[in-house]
Amino acid sequence: MITKYLATNNLPLKLLKPTVLKCSCLIPIQMINHKSKTPNNISTRKITPPLNIRLLTLGLVMCIGGCLLLSFSGCEKAETPVEPYDRGEAITDSVNLGHLYRNQIWYDLHTNSVVSSNLKTDWDLAFSAANDGFEIKLNGSRAMFAYPTNANNLASISMANLPQPDDPNWKCDDSSGDLSKTAIGDWQTDNPVYIIDRGYNLEGDKMGYLKVLFSEIANGEYVFSYAGINSTDIQTATIAKDDIYNFVYFSFDAQSSVIIAPPKDSYDLVFTQYTHVFEEAVPSLPFFSPPFPYVVTGVLQNPNGVMVAVNNDEEYKKISLQDIYNYSFEENLSTIGWEWKVYDFDANAYLINPSLSYLIEDVEGYFYKLRFIDFYNNEGEKGHPTFEFQKL
């Protein structure tokens, strides 16, 4: 059992009990169970050089006693040349996460543009839009959690059934994006009622609890019902899959589906807060013993084919296209994550980690290098990640 904390705006919001801390950026959220950091089905891929790089020559000539025995150069099928493209100059851009990191920003490297943005409170649940998908994700930017009960009907659940904050069955989604490690999990097997902790609103106040029963997927639609944990006013909702998206989203406030993420082929990165479980001690968070979950501010990648490799060895300016063969590219959605910045308690400010940069294969198959420059705007306001990137 581990206590979980929310990082907000370096301002105190709430404490479960009076606590003397040098750092005022933490508030306890609740307790969840320890989960493995390394996801089982998140894969790593080495980029394989094309044939004309791997072979020293396309023709092999063997001569014995001055006689030509075999030449492959005459029968080898010619490779299709790679169409040249403009790599362009280095681009510097920034995004505005807003006060208390309230925005989620969906970014496309190819067009150097923000595709869409939304408040992190605009949605609660994300449903897999894949034809064979059934997975349901929580809004980790708000520190949401789910608790599976032993009940199969909503009427039997009330505040009397609300588990204690330190109950190990409270779960959050794995930040890697591994869909086998969601808090809700395989709901189709037992169809339990889940108690949903909706996390925190934009000002850091608790949003309360709901009870939710996911019933079925019928004709491409999820069917579920929900109510306040102590309410008998049960609502039934449906949300249709749409495979132009990775996920389709639902808001309990709007009581309907909402458009959040752009189409899955139109973006590469999302700048957002998300819940991460720390498996080891963190020097900048000396008050907590691992493992503990914590809301961090960082970057997640598009699960639709975007791959990322971390570079902490080669000088950024020297990275070229040929270097991609030296790296392992990750599907882990939080490969870029939050570690490109560190909090300096003496300076009371975030500092950029100059040793980290990233190689990115975007949703269109192009490769980029990217590094972060700042976390503040010209007025000294945090929550403005500034980054440089260039097509390789």
C-alpha positions in Angstrom: 0.0 0.0 0.0 1.4 3.4 -1.0 0.3 7.0 -0.7 -0.2 8.9 -3.8 0.3 12.6 -4.4 -0.7 15.2 -6.9 1.8 17.7 -8.3 0.0 20.9 -9.3 1.3 24.4 -9.4 3.8 24.3 -6.5 1.0 25.7 -4.3 -0.6 23.8 -1.5 -4.2 22.7 -2.1 -5.1 20.1 0.5 -3.5 17.7 3.0 -5.1 14.7 4.6 -3.6 15.7 7.9 -1.4 18.6 9.0 2.1 18.1 7.6 5.2 20.2 7.7 6.9 20.1 4.3 9.6 22.3 2.8 7.9 21.7 -0.6 4.4 23.1 -1.1 3.7 21.4 -4.4 2.3 18.2 -3.2 -1.1 17.0 -2.0 -2.1 13.5 -1.1 -4.6 11.8 -3.3 -5.1 8.3 -2.2 -3.5 4.8 -1.9 -3.1 2.3 -4.7 -1.3 -0.9 -5.3 2.2 -1.3 -6.5 2.4 -2.0 -10.3 5.3 -3.1 -12.4 7.0 -0.2 -14.3 8.0 -2.3 -17.3 5.0 -3.2 -19.3 4.9 -6.7 -20.7 3.4 -5.9 -24.1 5.1 -2.6 -24.8 7.6 -3.5 -27.6 11.0 -2.1 -28.6 12.1 -1.9 -32.2 15.5 -1.5 -33.7 15.5 0.3 -37.0 16.9 -2.0 -39.7 19.0 -0.3 -42.4 17.7 -0.7 -46.0 19.3 -3.3 -48.2 21.5 -0.8 -50.1 23.1 0.1 -46.7 23.4 -3.4 -45.4 25.2 -4.7 -48.5 28.6 -3.6 -49.4 27.7 -4.0 -53.0 24.8 -5.1 -55.1 27.0 -7.2 -57.4 29.1 -10.1 -56.4 31.7 -11.2 -58.8 33.6 -14.4 -58.3 36.6 -15.1 -60.5 38.5 -18.4 -60.5 41.6 -18.6 -62.6 40.6 -15.3 -64.3 37.2 -16.7 -65.3 33.9 -15.0 -64.4 31.8 -17.6 -62.7 28.9 -15.6 -61.4 27.7 -12.0 -61.3 24.7 -10.9 -59.2 24.7 -7.4 -60.6 22.9 -8.5 -63.7 20.1 -10.4 -62.1 19.6 -8.4 -58.8 16.2 -6.6 -58.8 16.8 -2.9 -58.6 15.6 -1.3 -55.4 12.9 1.4 -55.5 14.7 4.7 -54.7 13.6 6.6 -51.6 11.9 9.8 -52.7 13.9 12.8 -51.6 12.2 15.2 -49.2 13.1 18.6 -47.8 14.5 18.2 -44.3 14.3 21.9 -43.6 15.8 24.0 -40.9 15.6 23.5 -37.2 12.3 24.6 -35.8 11.7 26.1 -32.3 8.2 26.1 -30.9 6.3 26.2 -27.6 2.9 25.3 -26.3 0.9 26.8 -23.4 -0.3 24.3 -20.8 -2.1 27.1 -19.0 -2.7 27.9 -15.3 -2.2 24.8 -13.2 -1.4 22.8 -16.4 -5.1 22.7 -17.3 -4.6 22.2 -21.1 -4.0 19.0 -23.1 -2.3 19.9 -26.4 -2.2 17.6 -29.4 0.8 18.4 -31.7 1.9 17.4 -35.2 5.6 17.5 -36.0 5.2 17.3 -39.8 3.1 20.5 -39.9 4.7 22.1 -36.9 1.3 22.9 -35.5 -1.2 22.3 -32.6 -3.9 20.1 -34.1 -6.3 20.5 -31.2 -6.4 21.3 -27.5 -8.9 20.8 -24.6 -9.2 21.3 -20.9 -8.1 18.2 -19.0 -11.5 18.3 -17.2 -13.4 17.9 -20.5 -13.5 14.1 -20.3 -13.6 11.2 -17.9 -13.3 7.9 -19.8 -11.6 6.9 -23.1 -13.0 3.8 -24.9 -10.9 1.9 -27.4 -12.1 2.7 -30.9 -10.5 -0.4 -32.5 -12.8 -2.9 -34.1 -11.8 -5.6 -31.7 -11.0 -3.3 -28.8 -12.8 -3.3 -25.4 -10.3 -1.4 -23.2 -11.4 1.6 -21.2 -9.0 4.2 -19.9 -9.3 6.8 -17.1 -8.3 10.4 -17.3 -4.9 10.2 -15.7 -4.3 13.9 -16.0 -6.9 14.3 -13.2 -5.6 11.5 -11.0 -8.6 9.2 -11.6 -8.8 5.8 -10.0 -11.1 2.8 -10.3 -12.2 0.2 -7.7 -13.8 -3.1 -8.8 -16.6 -4.2 -6.4 -18.1 -7.6 -5.9 -21.5 -6.3 -7.0 -23.1 -6.6 -10.4 -25.9 -4.1 -10.1 -25.7 -0.4 -9.3 -28.5 -0.3 -6.8 -26.5 -2.3 -4.3 -23.7 0.2 -4.1 -23.7 3.3 -1.9 -21.4 5.4 0.2 -21.3 2.5 2.7 -19.4 0.5 0.1 -16.7 3.2 -0.5 -13.3 1.6 0.2 -10.7 3.3 2.4 -8.1 5.4 0.6 -5.4 2.8 1.4 -7.3 -0.1 0.0 -4.8 -1.8 -2.4 -7.6 -2.5 -5.0 -7.7 1.1 -6.0 -6.0 1.2 -9.5 -4.8 3.7 -12.0 -3.8 3.1 -15.6 -0.2 2.3 -16.4 1.5 5.4 -17.9 3.1 3.3 -20.6 -0.2 2.9 -22.4 -0.1 -0.8 -22.1 -3.8 -1.7 -22.5 -3.4 -4.9 -20.5 -2.7 -2.7 -17.5 -5.6 -0.4 -17.3 -7.4 0.2 -14.0 -10.7 -1.1 -15.3 -9.1 -4.1 -17.0 -11.2 -6.9 -18.6 -14.6 -5.7 -17.5 -16.4 -8.2 -19.8 -15.4 -11.3 -17.8 -17.2 -10.6 -14.5 -19.1 -7.3 -15.3 -18.4 -5.8 -11.8 -19.7 -2.4 -10.7 -16.7 0.0 -10.5 -16.4 2.8 -8.1 -14.8 5.7 -10.0 -12.8 8.3 -8.2 -13.1 11.3 -10.6 -9.9 12.9 -9.3 -9.5 16.7 -9.2 -10.9 19.7 -11.0 -8.8 22.6 -12.4 -8.5 24.2 -8.9 -7.4 21.0 -7.2 -10.8 20.1 -5.5 -12.1 16.6 -5.4 -14.8 15.8 -8.1 -16.4 13.0 -6.2 -17.3 9.4 -6.8 -19.5 7.5 -9.3 -20.6 3.9 -9.6 -20.4 2.6 -13.1 -21.5 -0.7 -14.8 -20.1 -1.5 -18.2 -22.7 -3.9 -19.8 -21.6 -4.8 -23.3 -20.4 -3.8 -26.8 -23.3 -4.2 -29.2 -23.3 -3.1 -32.9 -20.1 -1.2 -32.4 -21.3 0.7 -29.4 -20.3 0.5 -25.7 -23.3 0.3 -23.4 -22.9 1.3 -19.7 -24.9 2.9 -16.8 -23.8 5.1 -14.0 -24.9 7.2 -11.1 -23.5 9.1 -8.1 -22.2 6.7 -5.6 -25.1 7.4 -3.2 -27.7 8.1 -5.9 -30.6 6.0 -7.3 -30.9 8.2 -10.4 -29.2 5.8 -12.8 -28.3 7.0 -16.3 -27.7 4.7 -19.3 -25.3 5.8 -22.0 -23.9 4.5 -25.3 -20.8 5.5 -27.1 -20.0 4.5 -30.7 -16.6 3.3 -31.9 -15.0 5.3 -34.7 -11.8 3.8 -36.0 -10.5 7.1 -37.4 -9.6 7.7 -33.7 -7.5 5.7 -31.2 -10.2 6.3 -28.5 -13.6 7.8 -28.2 -14.3 9.9 -25.1 -17.1 10.3 -22.6 -17.8 13.1 -20.1 -19.9 12.5 -17.0 -20.4 16.3 -16.7 -21.8 16.6 -20.3 -23.5 13.2 -20.0 -22.4 12.4 -23.5 -19.6 11.5 -25.8 -17.1 14.3 -26.5 -14.4 14.9 -29.2 -11.0 15.1 -27.4 -8.1 13.6 -29.3 -7.8 14.4 -33.0 -7.9 11.6 -35.6 -5.2 9.1 -35.0 -3.3 9.9 -38.2 -3.1 13.6 -37.6 -0.9 14.1 -34.5 2.3 12.8 -32.9 2.6 14.1 -29.4 0.3 15.2 -26.6 1.5 17.7 -23.9 -0.4 16.9 -20.8 -0.4 15.9 -17.1 -0.7 12.2 -16.4 -0.4 9.7 -13.5 3.0 7.9 -13.2 4.0 5.4 -10.6 7.5 5.9 -9.3 9.2 2.6 -8.6 12.4 4.1 -7.1 13.2 7.0 -4.8 13.2 10.4 -6.5 15.7 12.9 -5.2 13.4 15.8 -6.0 10.6 14.1 -4.0 12.3 13.2 -0.8 9.2 13.0 1.3 7.8 9.8 -0.4 8.8 6.2 -0.3 8.5 4.2 -3.5 6.5 2.9 -5.0 4.1 5.9 -5.2 1.9 7.3 -7.9 2.2 11.0 -8.8 0.7 13.4 -11.3 3.5 14.6 -13.6 3.6 17.1 -16.4 5.2 15.8 -19.6 4.7 14.5 -23.1 3.0 11.3 -24.3 3.2 9.9 -27.9 0.5 8.8 -30.3 -0.1 5.0 -29.9 -0.8 4.8 -33.6 2.7 4.0 -34.7 4.7 6.8 -33.2 8.0 5.5 -31.8 10.6 7.3 -29.7 14.2 6.7 -28.7 16.0 8.5 -25.9 19.5 10.0 -26.5 21.7 10.9 -23.6 25.1 10.2 -25.3 25.5 11.9 -28.7 25.7 15.6 -29.1 22.3 16.8 -30.3 23.7 18.9 -33.2 25.6 15.9 -34.6 22.6 13.5 -34.7 21.8 12.5 -38.3 19.5 10.1 -40.1 22.1 7.4 -40.0 22.1 7.4 -36.2 18.6 6.0 -36.0 20.1 2.5 -36.5 22.0 2.8 -33.2 18.8 3.3 -31.1 16.0 1.2 -29.8 12.7 2.9 -30.5 9.9 2.4 -27.9 6.1 2.1 -28.1 5.9 3.1 -24.4 3.7 6.2 -24.6 5.7 8.0 -21.9 9.1 7.5 -23.4 9.6 11.2 -23.6 7.6 11.6 -20.4 8.6 14.2 -17.8 12.3 13.7 -17.1 13.5 16.4 -19.6 13.0 18.8 -16.7 13.9 18.6 -13.0 12.7 20.7 -10.1 15.5 22.6 -8.3 14.3 23.3 -4.7 17.1 25.8 -4.1 16.2 27.8 -7.2 12.5 27.1 -6.7 12.3 26.5 -10.5 12.2 23.8 -13.1 15.5 23.3 -15.0 15.9 21.6 -18.4 18.0 18.5 -18.4 20.5 19.3 -21.1 21.7 15.7 -21.5 18.4 14.4 -22.9 17.2 14.5 -26.4 14.9 12.3 -28.4 14.6 10.6 -31.8 11.0 10.3 -33.0 9.5 8.3 -35.8 6.2 10.2 -36.5 2.9 8.9 -37.6 3.8 9.4 -41.2 7.1 7.5 -40.9 9.5 10.5 -40.9 12.3 10.7 -38.4 13.0 13.8 -36.2 15.3 14.8 -33.5 13.9 16.9 -30.6 15.2 18.5 -27.4 13.6 20.8 -24.8 14.9 24.3 -24.3 12.7 25.8 -21.5 9.7 25.3 -19.4 8.9 29.0 -18.9 7.7 31.8 -21.2 9.3 35.3 -21.4 7.2 36.5 -18.5 8.6 33.7 -16.3 5.4 31.7 -16.2 5.8 28.0 -16.0 3.8 25.5 -18.1 5.2 26.7 -21.5 7.4 23.9 -22.8 9.7 25.2 -25.5 11.4 22.7 -27.8 13.6 22.5 -30.9 13.2 19.8 -33.5 14.4 19.0 -37.0 13.5 16.4 -39.6 16.3 13.9 -40.2 
